[in-house]
Each structure stands twice: as structure tokens, then as C-alpha cells.
Amino acid sequence: MPTWRQRGELWTVGPTQPKGVVQFLGGSGLGASPQLSYKRLLEAVSRRGWLVQCWSYLPSFDHQLLAVQAWRSFRSQRQSDLPVLRLGHSMGCKLHLLAPDQGRGCRGEALLSFNNFSADRSIPLLGELAPRLGVRSEFSPGPEETLRLISSQEHRRQRLLIRFRQDQLDQSRPLLRQLQSIGEQVELVELSGDHLTPASAGLRQQWLGGLGDEQRQRQLDQLAENIERWWKQGPGLTPSGCVAS
């Protein structure tokens, strides 16, 4: 049974002599307790030789601030001699993409179910209630500004985009087009599942029963294996001279 430990602001799981570090950011809400919400997936990743580090956060309209806070937390626990893979789900993908080092501190990024919707689409009734309450009604940066910022980044790195066929919230294709337009090395993989497939099978066990739980675990193992395959064929072949920041 893998052992989870808390180190500073990060939750970690993995072998004592890892081959690399996975910096994980979960989606809005789920990212508050990633060691629970994504337990099965992250343990599957750790079994493949990775030290997994997770940053927990509460949702906020200021996504740029969250991105900076996450980056600083990972940087404070950096293993300088190990290659880094940044892994995100949903909003966590956006936070990785907005990191202030523009990806210089990693070999590559694996982005699951990228989500870049506006606030009023993400939060029902926000567009109607925000003016009455006098609160911010859009994320910072918003969807268009997010894609513009990504396009303006000078540092190039390899990326894996994974979308699930039954996912109604996924926006990986627009991101793929944006990255291809600036000459990024990017691969898109489609798997069976929905937006919550990366979340732990254990969360649904009480409703699905043992058979459903086993099926969900197979999906997570397949997901972890796809990430591993991409790493070995791409970023894992890159010389270790990745710029640290």
C-alpha cells in the first residue's frame, strides 16, 4: 500500500529512489484534497517509478494567482537532480499553463480534460447575480486571454493532451489548435470515459459496487500507462539539461 506524506504545502507519494517527479494539480473542487480525489490515478503513476507531488487549493476567480502559488510550492520542494513532468486535470491544466516560469522547470506537460470555460458558464447564474452582488464575474485571465498568454510563451516543451470521449467539458481541441499554430510539439490522445474519469475509483465504489470499481481502476491504469508511454517516447528522451527556475 503506497504511503502518502505531507511535505510543506504538498502531498507526496512514491518510491524512495524515483526516476522523476510528477507535479500534479487537480480540478476546481477536486483539487482541494488531491491525495483523496485522485488517489487511485496518482498511486498508479507512482507505481511506475515517479515521486508524485500534489498541491491542494480552494477555487478562486484569480487563476493567475493560484498558478503562481502552486509553482512556488512545487519549487520549494524541488528535487534538482530529477526530471519533472507537470500533470494537470481540468482547471489544473490551466494553472500549469499559467506558471510564471512558462514551463522552463519541466521536461513536459500532460494535460487531462483541459477546461477553459468562462466563469458564467462554469458557475450557473453567475452572469445574472454578479452585477447585483457587486462581485467579479470573470476568471483572471479569461478564456481568450489564457490562450493568448499561452501563445506568447517563448519556452517550448512537449505536451500530451488527453481527452475523454464522453467529456462534455473538455476543451483540448481548441488548445491543440492553438499550440500547433505556434509550432509546439503536442500529441492528442482520446480515451473512453468522462470528465471525472481521472478522479479516484474509490469515490464511486459505494454506488457502482466491486465490478464498477474494477472497471474504473482499469481505466486509471490505462491512463497512467498512456502518460508513461508518451514520456518514454518523447520528454524522457530529452537530455537532462532542462532549465531550472
PyMOL commands that set and color helices and strands:
alter all, ss='L'
color gray80, all
select helices_A, chain A and resi 30-32+34-37+39-46+63-76+91-97+119-122+126-133+143-152+172-181+201-203+205-233+235-237
alter helices_A, ss='H'
color red, helices_A
select strands_A, chain A and resi 5-7+10-13+20-25+50-55+84-89+108-112+158-164+186-191
alter strands_A, ss='S'
color yellow, strands_A
deselect
rebuild
show_as cartoon
